[in-house]
Amino acid sequence: MKESDIVKAILKYLKTVPGCFAWKEHGGMYGTAGIPDIICCYRGRFYGFEVKTEDGEPTRLQEATIRKIQKAGGTALVVRSVDEVRAVIDGSLQ
């Protein structure tokens, strides 16, 4: 499965979660390098999901950005499936 397919599946899932606001962050010259693929706000919590395939690895810049988000109190991590995102969202609320 391609990374773009995983992103689409995750966004489709997040759109079914009541009260969840999520979008795909598009790179480019006006964006910030290293920002996770999917940004999500749910129940007052910030999530950054860097989407990778089963064998994909984040770049050093992506890893550094994830650490910055975590240091600021947000949740950010590499995910590889909808199930992982669901577990993070559900687990954060307990």
Jmol script that loads the backbone (N, CA, C; Angstrom):
load data "model"
ATOM      1  N   MET A   1       0.834  -1.176   0.000  1.00  0.00           N
ATOM      2  CA  MET A   1       0.000   0.000   0.000  1.00  0.00           C
ATOM      3  C   MET A   1       0.883   1.245   0.000  1.00  0.00           C
ATOM      4  N   LYS A   2       0.516   2.220  -0.807  1.00  0.00           N
ATOM      5  CA  LYS A   2       1.282   3.461  -0.900  1.00  0.00           C
ATOM      6  C   LYS A   2       0.965   4.375   0.285  1.00  0.00           C
ATOM      7  N   GLU A   3       1.912   5.239   0.591  1.00  0.00           N
ATOM      8  CA  GLU A   3       1.725   6.190   1.687  1.00  0.00           C
ATOM      9  C   GLU A   3       0.484   7.059   1.461  1.00  0.00           C
ATOM     10  N   SER A   4       0.267   7.488   0.234  1.00  0.00           N
ATOM     11  CA  SER A   4      -0.896   8.334  -0.056  1.00  0.00           C
ATOM     12  C   SER A   4      -2.208   7.594   0.210  1.00  0.00           C
ATOM     13  N   ASP A   5      -2.236   6.283  -0.004  1.00  0.00           N
ATOM     14  CA  ASP A   5      -3.429   5.487   0.281  1.00  0.00           C
ATOM     15  C   ASP A   5      -3.688   5.408   1.794  1.00  0.00           C
ATOM     16  N   ILE A   6      -2.617   5.295   2.549  1.00  0.00           N
ATOM     17  CA  ILE A   6      -2.746   5.248   4.005  1.00  0.00           C
ATOM     18  C   ILE A   6      -3.258   6.596   4.520  1.00  0.00           C
ATOM     19  N   VAL A   7      -2.719   7.684   3.990  1.00  0.00           N
ATOM     20  CA  VAL A   7      -3.171   9.024   4.376  1.00  0.00           C
ATOM     21  C   VAL A   7      -4.664   9.165   4.105  1.00  0.00           C
ATOM     22  N   LYS A   8      -5.102   8.774   2.926  1.00  0.00           N
ATOM     23  CA  LYS A   8      -6.528   8.871   2.574  1.00  0.00           C
ATOM     24  C   LYS A   8      -7.396   8.063   3.534  1.00  0.00           C
ATOM     25  N   ALA A   9      -6.962   6.862   3.859  1.00  0.00           N
ATOM     26  CA  ALA A   9      -7.733   6.005   4.761  1.00  0.00           C
ATOM     27  C   ALA A   9      -7.811   6.612   6.168  1.00  0.00           C
ATOM     28  N   ILE A  10      -6.717   7.170   6.628  1.00  0.00           N
ATOM     29  CA  ILE A  10      -6.709   7.801   7.951  1.00  0.00           C
ATOM     30  C   ILE A  10      -7.638   9.016   7.969  1.00  0.00           C
ATOM     31  N   LEU A  11      -7.551   9.859   6.956  1.00  0.00           N
ATOM     32  CA  LEU A  11      -8.429  11.034   6.893  1.00  0.00           C
ATOM     33  C   LEU A  11      -9.892  10.623   6.815  1.00  0.00           C
ATOM     34  N   LYS A  12     -10.178   9.578   6.058  1.00  0.00           N
ATOM     35  CA  LYS A  12     -11.555   9.076   5.960  1.00  0.00           C
ATOM     36  C   LYS A  12     -12.055   8.651   7.343  1.00  0.00           C
ATOM     37  N   TYR A  13     -11.217   7.952   8.085  1.00  0.00           N
ATOM     38  CA  TYR A  13     -11.585   7.547   9.440  1.00  0.00           C
ATOM     39  C   TYR A  13     -11.800   8.767  10.335  1.00  0.00           C
ATOM     40  N   LEU A  14     -10.848   9.714  10.338  1.00  0.00           N
ATOM     41  CA  LEU A  14     -10.950  10.872  11.228  1.00  0.00           C
ATOM     42  C   LEU A  14     -12.199  11.700  10.947  1.00  0.00           C
ATOM     43  N   LYS A  15     -12.651  11.713   9.695  1.00  0.00           N
ATOM     44  CA  LYS A  15     -13.875  12.449   9.358  1.00  0.00           C
ATOM     45  C   LYS A  15     -15.118  11.805   9.980  1.00  0.00           C
ATOM     46  N   THR A  16     -15.018  10.559  10.405  1.00  0.00           N
ATOM     47  CA  THR A  16     -16.149   9.883  11.047  1.00  0.00           C
ATOM     48  C   THR A  16     -16.165  10.101  12.561  1.00  0.00           C
ATOM     49  N   VAL A  17     -15.100  10.666  13.112  1.00  0.00           N
ATOM     50  CA  VAL A  17     -15.006  10.877  14.558  1.00  0.00           C
ATOM     51  C   VAL A  17     -15.690  12.201  14.887  1.00  0.00           C
ATOM     52  N   PRO A  18     -16.793  12.156  15.630  1.00  0.00           N
ATOM     53  CA  PRO A  18     -17.514  13.392  15.940  1.00  0.00           C
ATOM     54  C   PRO A  18     -16.631  14.413  16.667  1.00  0.00           C
ATOM     55  N   GLY A  19     -16.652  15.647  16.190  1.00  0.00           N
ATOM     56  CA  GLY A  19     -15.895  16.714  16.831  1.00  0.00           C
ATOM     57  C   GLY A  19     -14.423  16.754  16.480  1.00  0.00           C
ATOM     58  N   CYS A  20     -13.991  15.908  15.589  1.00  0.00           N
ATOM     59  CA  CYS A  20     -12.586  15.864  15.188  1.00  0.00           C
ATOM     60  C   CYS A  20     -12.355  16.791  13.999  1.00  0.00           C
ATOM     61  N   PHE A  21     -11.313  17.603  14.064  1.00  0.00           N
ATOM     62  CA  PHE A  21     -10.923  18.491  12.977  1.00  0.00           C
ATOM     63  C   PHE A  21      -9.543  18.053  12.510  1.00  0.00           C
ATOM     64  N   ALA A  22      -9.456  17.579  11.265  1.00  0.00           N
ATOM     65  CA  ALA A  22      -8.189  17.044  10.753  1.00  0.00           C
ATOM     66  C   ALA A  22      -8.009  17.421   9.298  1.00  0.00           C
ATOM     67  N   TRP A  23      -6.742  17.559   8.896  1.00  0.00           N
ATOM     68  CA  TRP A  23      -6.451  17.860   7.504  1.00  0.00           C
ATOM     69  C   TRP A  23      -5.082  17.320   7.121  1.00  0.00           C
ATOM     70  N   LYS A  24      -4.897  17.187   5.824  1.00  0.00           N
ATOM     71  CA  LYS A  24      -3.612  16.779   5.256  1.00  0.00           C
ATOM     72  C   LYS A  24      -2.773  18.023   5.079  1.00  0.00           C
ATOM     73  N   GLU A  25      -1.603  18.010   5.649  1.00  0.00           N
ATOM     74  CA  GLU A  25      -0.681  19.134   5.505  1.00  0.00           C
ATOM     75  C   GLU A  25       0.114  18.928   4.218  1.00  0.00           C
ATOM     76  N   HIS A  26       0.025  19.900   3.335  1.00  0.00           N
ATOM     77  CA  HIS A  26       0.734  19.810   2.059  1.00  0.00           C
ATOM     78  C   HIS A  26       2.040  20.575   2.147  1.00  0.00           C
ATOM     79  N   GLY A  27       3.102  19.946   1.718  1.00  0.00           N
ATOM     80  CA  GLY A  27       4.400  20.600   1.710  1.00  0.00           C
ATOM     81  C   GLY A  27       4.472  21.625   0.594  1.00  0.00           C
ATOM     82  N   GLY A  28       5.592  22.240   0.485  1.00  0.00           N
ATOM     83  CA  GLY A  28       5.774  23.232  -0.558  1.00  0.00           C
ATOM     84  C   GLY A  28       6.505  24.443  -0.031  1.00  0.00           C
ATOM     85  N   MET A  29       6.671  25.414  -0.893  1.00  0.00           N
ATOM     86  CA  MET A  29       7.479  26.565  -0.493  1.00  0.00           C
ATOM     87  C   MET A  29       6.805  27.445   0.557  1.00  0.00           C
ATOM     88  N   TYR A  30       5.505  27.306   0.761  1.00  0.00           N
ATOM     89  CA  TYR A  30       4.822  28.108   1.767  1.00  0.00           C
ATOM     90  C   TYR A  30       4.562  27.335   3.057  1.00  0.00           C
ATOM     91  N   GLY A  31       4.897  26.075   3.074  1.00  0.00           N
ATOM     92  CA  GLY A  31       4.699  25.252   4.260  1.00  0.00           C
ATOM     93  C   GLY A  31       5.960  25.200   5.105  1.00  0.00           C
ATOM     94  N   THR A  32       5.850  24.560   6.248  1.00  0.00           N
ATOM     95  CA  THR A  32       6.990  24.376   7.133  1.00  0.00           C
ATOM     96  C   THR A  32       7.533  22.971   6.935  1.00  0.00           C
ATOM     97  N   ALA A  33       8.791  22.859   6.608  1.00  0.00           N
ATOM     98  CA  ALA A  33       9.403  21.554   6.362  1.00  0.00           C
ATOM     99  C   ALA A  33       9.357  20.697   7.623  1.00  0.00           C
ATOM    100  N   GLY A  34       9.065  19.427   7.443  1.00  0.00           N
ATOM    101  CA  GLY A  34       9.075  18.483   8.551  1.00  0.00           C
ATOM    102  C   GLY A  34       7.754  18.323   9.272  1.00  0.00           C
ATOM    103  N   ILE A  35       6.754  19.144   8.941  1.00  0.00           N
ATOM    104  CA  ILE A  35       5.452  19.053   9.605  1.00  0.00           C
ATOM    105  C   ILE A  35       4.820  17.695   9.268  1.00  0.00           C
ATOM    106  N   PRO A  36       4.193  17.036  10.256  1.00  0.00           N
ATOM    107  CA  PRO A  36       3.566  15.732   9.987  1.00  0.00           C
ATOM    108  C   PRO A  36       2.521  15.809   8.877  1.00  0.00           C
ATOM    109  N   ASP A  37       2.275  14.681   8.243  1.00  0.00           N
ATOM    110  CA  ASP A  37       1.342  14.591   7.115  1.00  0.00           C
ATOM    111  C   ASP A  37      -0.082  14.979   7.486  1.00  0.00           C
ATOM    112  N   ILE A  38      -0.525  14.551   8.657  1.00  0.00           N
ATOM    113  CA  ILE A  38      -1.895  14.825   9.090  1.00  0.00           C
ATOM    114  C   ILE A  38      -1.858  15.569  10.414  1.00  0.00           C
ATOM    115  N   ILE A  39      -2.578  16.680  10.459  1.00  0.00           N
ATOM    116  CA  ILE A  39      -2.733  17.467  11.677  1.00  0.00           C
ATOM    117  C   ILE A  39      -4.168  17.264  12.150  1.00  0.00           C
ATOM    118  N   CYS A  40      -4.332  17.084  13.449  1.00  0.00           N
ATOM    119  CA  CYS A  40      -5.646  16.766  13.993  1.00  0.00           C
ATOM    120  C   CYS A  40      -5.827  17.453  15.346  1.00  0.00           C
ATOM    121  N   CYS A  41      -7.004  17.986  15.559  1.00  0.00           N
ATOM    122  CA  CYS A  41      -7.383  18.500  16.868  1.00  0.00           C
ATOM    123  C   CYS A  41      -8.652  17.777  17.287  1.00  0.00           C
ATOM    124  N   TYR A  42      -8.604  17.162  18.457  1.00  0.00           N
ATOM    125  CA  TYR A  42      -9.745  16.401  18.944  1.00  0.00           C
ATOM    126  C   TYR A  42      -9.833  16.542  20.453  1.00  0.00           C
ATOM    127  N   ARG A  43     -10.980  17.038  20.898  1.00  0.00           N
ATOM    128  CA  ARG A  43     -11.228  17.246  22.330  1.00  0.00           C
ATOM    129  C   ARG A  43     -10.118  18.055  22.992  1.00  0.00           C
ATOM    130  N   GLY A  44      -9.698  19.107  22.306  1.00  0.00           N
ATOM    131  CA  GLY A  44      -8.707  20.012  22.861  1.00  0.00           C
ATOM    132  C   GLY A  44      -7.282  19.512  22.830  1.00  0.00           C
ATOM    133  N   ARG A  45      -7.046  18.422  22.131  1.00  0.00           N
ATOM    134  CA  ARG A  45      -5.693  17.862  22.047  1.00  0.00           C
ATOM    135  C   ARG A  45      -5.165  17.973  20.621  1.00  0.00           C
ATOM    136  N   PHE A  46      -3.880  18.235  20.519  1.00  0.00           N
ATOM    137  CA  PHE A  46      -3.208  18.369  19.224  1.00  0.00           C
ATOM    138  C   PHE A  46      -2.518  17.055  18.887  1.00  0.00           C
ATOM    139  N   TYR A  47      -2.720  16.604  17.643  1.00  0.00           N
ATOM    140  CA  TYR A  47      -2.073  15.387  17.155  1.00  0.00           C
ATOM    141  C   TYR A  47      -1.381  15.682  15.829  1.00  0.00           C
ATOM    142  N   GLY A  48      -0.187  15.170  15.679  1.00  0.00           N
ATOM    143  CA  GLY A  48       0.523  15.209  14.408  1.00  0.00           C
ATOM    144  C   GLY A  48       0.878  13.781  14.029  1.00  0.00           C
ATOM    145  N   PHE A  49       0.352  13.324  12.901  1.00  0.00           N
ATOM    146  CA  PHE A  49       0.599  11.957  12.443  1.00  0.00           C
ATOM    147  C   PHE A  49       1.490  11.984  11.210  1.00  0.00           C
ATOM    148  N   GLU A  50       2.694  11.481  11.345  1.00  0.00           N
ATOM    149  CA  GLU A  50       3.599  11.324  10.206  1.00  0.00           C
ATOM    150  C   GLU A  50       3.337   9.935   9.643  1.00  0.00           C
ATOM    151  N   VAL A  51       2.802   9.868   8.443  1.00  0.00           N
ATOM    152  CA  VAL A  51       2.377   8.606   7.852  1.00  0.00           C
ATOM    153  C   VAL A  51       3.526   7.984   7.047  1.00  0.00           C
ATOM    154  N   LYS A  52       3.749   6.711   7.305  1.00  0.00           N
ATOM    155  CA  LYS A  52       4.775   5.959   6.580  1.00  0.00           C
ATOM    156  C   LYS A  52       4.230   4.583   6.218  1.00  0.00           C
ATOM    157  N   THR A  53       4.800   4.000   5.162  1.00  0.00           N
ATOM    158  CA  THR A  53       4.475   2.623   4.800  1.00  0.00           C
ATOM    159  C   THR A  53       5.147   1.696   5.808  1.00  0.00           C
ATOM    160  N   GLU A  54       4.889   0.410   5.686  1.00  0.00           N
ATOM    161  CA  GLU A  54       5.464  -0.558   6.626  1.00  0.00           C
ATOM    162  C   GLU A  54       6.986  -0.460   6.722  1.00  0.00           C
ATOM    163  N   ASP A  55       7.644  -0.199   5.610  1.00  0.00           N
ATOM    164  CA  ASP A  55       9.107  -0.136   5.640  1.00  0.00           C
ATOM    165  C   ASP A  55       9.640   1.289   5.516  1.00  0.00           C
ATOM    166  N   GLY A  56       8.756   2.280   5.532  1.00  0.00           N
ATOM    167  CA  GLY A  56       9.181   3.674   5.436  1.00  0.00           C
ATOM    168  C   GLY A  56       9.712   4.189   6.761  1.00  0.00           C
ATOM    169  N   GLU A  57      10.646   5.099   6.696  1.00  0.00           N
ATOM    170  CA  GLU A  57      11.247   5.687   7.900  1.00  0.00           C
ATOM    171  C   GLU A  57      11.165   7.209   7.813  1.00  0.00           C
ATOM    172  N   PRO A  58      10.948   7.881   8.940  1.00  0.00           N
ATOM    173  CA  PRO A  58      10.923   9.346   8.920  1.00  0.00           C
ATOM    174  C   PRO A  58      12.324   9.921   8.692  1.00  0.00           C
ATOM    175  N   THR A  59      12.352  11.091   8.112  1.00  0.00           N
ATOM    176  CA  THR A  59      13.634  11.775   7.934  1.00  0.00           C
ATOM    177  C   THR A  59      14.081  12.346   9.281  1.00  0.00           C
ATOM    178  N   ARG A  60      15.309  12.784   9.341  1.00  0.00           N
ATOM    179  CA  ARG A  60      15.812  13.400  10.574  1.00  0.00           C
ATOM    180  C   ARG A  60      15.027  14.663  10.902  1.00  0.00           C
ATOM    181  N   LEU A  61      14.657  15.420   9.870  1.00  0.00           N
ATOM    182  CA  LEU A  61      13.866  16.625  10.093  1.00  0.00           C
ATOM    183  C   LEU A  61      12.481  16.275  10.637  1.00  0.00           C
ATOM    184  N   GLN A  62      11.858  15.248  10.104  1.00  0.00           N
ATOM    185  CA  GLN A  62      10.553  14.810  10.607  1.00  0.00           C
ATOM    186  C   GLN A  62      10.655  14.337  12.051  1.00  0.00           C
ATOM    187  N   GLU A  63      11.701  13.595  12.381  1.00  0.00           N
ATOM    188  CA  GLU A  63      11.912  13.145  13.759  1.00  0.00           C
ATOM    189  C   GLU A  63      12.089  14.329  14.697  1.00  0.00           C
ATOM    190  N   ALA A  64      12.855  15.336  14.259  1.00  0.00           N
ATOM    191  CA  ALA A  64      13.075  16.531  15.084  1.00  0.00           C
ATOM    192  C   ALA A  64      11.768  17.294  15.299  1.00  0.00           C
ATOM    193  N   THR A  65      10.940  17.383  14.270  1.00  0.00           N
ATOM    194  CA  THR A  65       9.661  18.083  14.387  1.00  0.00           C
ATOM    195  C   THR A  65       8.733  17.335  15.339  1.00  0.00           C
ATOM    196  N   ILE A  66       8.712  16.027  15.255  1.00  0.00           N
ATOM    197  CA  ILE A  66       7.905  15.215  16.174  1.00  0.00           C
ATOM    198  C   ILE A  66       8.332  15.493  17.616  1.00  0.00           C
ATOM    199  N   ARG A  67       9.637  15.534  17.877  1.00  0.00           N
ATOM    200  CA  ARG A  67      10.125  15.807  19.228  1.00  0.00           C
ATOM    201  C   ARG A  67       9.710  17.209  19.694  1.00  0.00           C
ATOM    202  N   LYS A  68       9.746  18.196  18.803  1.00  0.00           N
ATOM    203  CA  LYS A  68       9.339  19.560  19.167  1.00  0.00           C
ATOM    204  C   LYS A  68       7.861  19.615  19.546  1.00  0.00           C
ATOM    205  N   ILE A  69       7.029  18.918  18.779  1.00  0.00           N
ATOM    206  CA  ILE A  69       5.593  18.882  19.089  1.00  0.00           C
ATOM    207  C   ILE A  69       5.373  18.217  20.440  1.00  0.00           C
ATOM    208  N   GLN A  70       6.064  17.125  20.696  1.00  0.00           N
ATOM    209  CA  GLN A  70       5.924  16.424  21.970  1.00  0.00           C
ATOM    210  C   GLN A  70       6.388  17.307  23.125  1.00  0.00           C
ATOM    211  N   LYS A  71       7.493  18.009  22.930  1.00  0.00           N
ATOM    212  CA  LYS A  71       8.018  18.900  23.971  1.00  0.00           C
ATOM    213  C   LYS A  71       7.037  20.031  24.272  1.00  0.00           C
ATOM    214  N   ALA A  72       6.274  20.453  23.269  1.00  0.00           N
ATOM    215  CA  ALA A  72       5.296  21.522  23.444  1.00  0.00           C
ATOM    216  C   ALA A  72       3.982  21.011  24.045  1.00  0.00           C
ATOM    217  N   GLY A  73       3.887  19.709  24.296  1.00  0.00           N
ATOM    218  CA  GLY A  73       2.699  19.145  24.928  1.00  0.00           C
ATOM    219  C   GLY A  73       1.724  18.471  23.984  1.00  0.00           C
ATOM    220  N   GLY A  74       2.044  18.432  22.693  1.00  0.00           N
ATOM    221  CA  GLY A  74       1.188  17.757  21.726  1.00  0.00           C
ATOM    222  C   GLY A  74       1.568  16.296  21.593  1.00  0.00           C
ATOM    223  N   THR A  75       0.759  15.567  20.868  1.00  0.00           N
ATOM    224  CA  THR A  75       1.040  14.175  20.555  1.00  0.00           C
ATOM    225  C   THR A  75       1.458  14.102  19.095  1.00  0.00           C
ATOM    226  N   ALA A  76       2.601  13.553  18.840  1.00  0.00           N
ATOM    227  CA  ALA A  76       3.089  13.401  17.470  1.00  0.00           C
ATOM    228  C   ALA A  76       3.858  12.096  17.374  1.00  0.00           C
ATOM    229  N   LEU A  77       3.638  11.381  16.282  1.00  0.00           N
ATOM    230  CA  LEU A  77       4.307  10.108  16.100  1.00  0.00           C
ATOM    231  C   LEU A  77       4.165   9.622  14.670  1.00  0.00           C
ATOM    232  N   VAL A  78       4.942   8.601  14.350  1.00  0.00           N
ATOM    233  CA  VAL A  78       4.853   7.935  13.057  1.00  0.00           C
ATOM    234  C   VAL A  78       3.763   6.878  13.158  1.00  0.00           C
ATOM    235  N   VAL A  79       2.872   6.856  12.168  1.00  0.00           N
ATOM    236  CA  VAL A  79       1.810   5.841  12.107  1.00  0.00           C
ATOM    237  C   VAL A  79       1.849   5.165  10.754  1.00  0.00           C
ATOM    238  N   ARG A  80       1.347   3.935  10.717  1.00  0.00           N
ATOM    239  CA  ARG A  80       1.386   3.152   9.487  1.00  0.00           C
ATOM    240  C   ARG A  80       0.016   2.598   9.097  1.00  0.00           C
ATOM    241  N   SER A  81      -1.018   2.936   9.900  1.00  0.00           N
ATOM    242  CA  SER A  81      -2.351   2.405   9.607  1.00  0.00           C
ATOM    243  C   SER A  81      -3.435   3.197  10.335  1.00  0.00           C
ATOM    244  N   VAL A  82      -4.655   2.984   9.893  1.00  0.00           N
ATOM    245  CA  VAL A  82      -5.816   3.575  10.567  1.00  0.00           C
ATOM    246  C   VAL A  82      -5.909   3.026  11.989  1.00  0.00           C
ATOM    247  N   ASP A  83      -5.643   1.748  12.157  1.00  0.00           N
ATOM    248  CA  ASP A  83      -5.735   1.137  13.485  1.00  0.00           C
ATOM    249  C   ASP A  83      -4.803   1.814  14.482  1.00  0.00           C
ATOM    250  N   GLU A  84      -3.613   2.198  14.048  1.00  0.00           N
ATOM    251  CA  GLU A  84      -2.686   2.887  14.942  1.00  0.00           C
ATOM    252  C   GLU A  84      -3.240   4.256  15.342  1.00  0.00           C
ATOM    253  N   VAL A  85      -3.809   4.972  14.390  1.00  0.00           N
ATOM    254  CA  VAL A  85      -4.399   6.284  14.686  1.00  0.00           C
ATOM    255  C   VAL A  85      -5.561   6.124  15.650  1.00  0.00           C
ATOM    256  N   ARG A  86      -6.414   5.159  15.396  1.00  0.00           N
ATOM    257  CA  ARG A  86      -7.562   4.894  16.278  1.00  0.00           C
ATOM    258  C   ARG A  86      -7.081   4.604  17.697  1.00  0.00           C
ATOM    259  N   ALA A  87      -6.046   3.798  17.842  1.00  0.00           N
ATOM    260  CA  ALA A  87      -5.517   3.462  19.164  1.00  0.00           C
ATOM    261  C   ALA A  87      -4.969   4.699  19.883  1.00  0.00           C
ATOM    262  N   VAL A  88      -4.308   5.575  19.149  1.00  0.00           N
ATOM    263  CA  VAL A  88      -3.769   6.805  19.745  1.00  0.00           C
ATOM    264  C   VAL A  88      -4.904   7.698  20.214  1.00  0.00           C
ATOM    265  N   ILE A  89      -5.888   7.921  19.347  1.00  0.00           N
ATOM    266  CA  ILE A  89      -7.024   8.777  19.699  1.00  0.00           C
ATOM    267  C   ILE A  89      -7.769   8.187  20.897  1.00  0.00           C
ATOM    268  N   ASP A  90      -8.086   6.914  20.843  1.00  0.00           N
ATOM    269  CA  ASP A  90      -8.824   6.266  21.934  1.00  0.00           C
ATOM    270  C   ASP A  90      -7.984   6.217  23.223  1.00  0.00           C
ATOM    271  N   GLY A  91      -6.711   5.907  23.091  1.00  0.00           N
ATOM    272  CA  GLY A  91      -5.840   5.796  24.259  1.00  0.00           C
ATOM    273  C   GLY A  91      -5.577   7.116  24.942  1.00  0.00           C
ATOM    274  N   SER A  92      -5.566   8.196  24.208  1.00  0.00           N
ATOM    275  CA  SER A  92      -5.322   9.514  24.777  1.00  0.00           C
ATOM    276  C   SER A  92      -6.479   9.996  25.629  1.00  0.00           C
ATOM    277  N   LEU A  93      -7.644   9.421  25.417  1.00  0.00           N
ATOM    278  CA  LEU A  93      -8.836   9.906  26.110  1.00  0.00           C
ATOM    279  C   LEU A  93      -9.086   9.146  27.413  1.00  0.00           C
ATOM    280  N   GLN A  94      -8.269   8.168  27.720  1.00  0.00           N
ATOM    281  CA  GLN A  94      -8.492   7.371  28.935  1.00  0.00           C
ATOM    282  C   GLN A  94      -7.656   7.874  30.075  1.00  0.00           C
TER     283      GLN A  94
END
end "model"
wireframe off; spacefill off
backbone 0.3
color backbone group
